[in-house]
Amino acid sequence: MNENLDVEIKSRLMTIFNDKALCDDWLRNNKKPLGGISPLEALKTADGKTKVLEIIARIETGDFS
């Protein structure tokens, strides 16, 4: 997982996936809710970070849509 990644995001992803490789895959793969870009790309902007955190919150509550 990217060492420069926000601590909150790292922690929440590890709680969800419990596997560094799965976290890395999730971060690198494009997501429709992000307009087809990867979470890593989205995290380059403040608005993108908000959107990534929203997706993580949805996963944490069992909403995989």
N, C-alpha and C positions, 0 to 999 in steps of 0.2 A: 504494500500500500504506500502511496506517495507520502514521504516523510514531511512534506510541507502542507499536507492536508489539514484542515481545521480539526482540532482535537475533538470537538463535539461530534462532527460528522464521522470521524474515525471510530469513535466509541459506539455511536448508534449503529453503524454498519456492522461492526464486530458483534454487537448484541444480536442483530438480526441474522447474520450469516454464519457467525462463529467460525469463519475460515477466511484467511487473508486473500487467497486466490479468488474466492467468490466475490469478495469486496472489490478487488481490483477489476474483475470482469464487469461487475455492476457499474463501476465508475467509468469504465472505458467504452461501454456499449451505448449507442444512441438510444434516446428515450423519446417517444411520441409526446409526452407532456412537456418536454423541453424543446419542442419544435424540431425534433429529429437530431439534436446534438447530444453529446455525451455529458454526464454530470461534471466531468473534469473540465470540459469547455465552458459549461454554464457557470462553474464556480469562479470564473475569471471576472464576474461582475457581481455587484451587490444584489441585484434583482435575481440573478441566476442562483445565488446561494439561497435566497429565500425560497425559490422554486424547488431546489434540490431538497431542502429541509421539509417542504410540504410533501414531496413524494415519499421521503423517508417516514414521515408521520403517518401517511396513508398505509404504508407497508406495515408499520408497527401496530396499526389497528386492524389489520387484516383486509384492507381494501386494496386489492391487486388490480383494479380496473385502470 
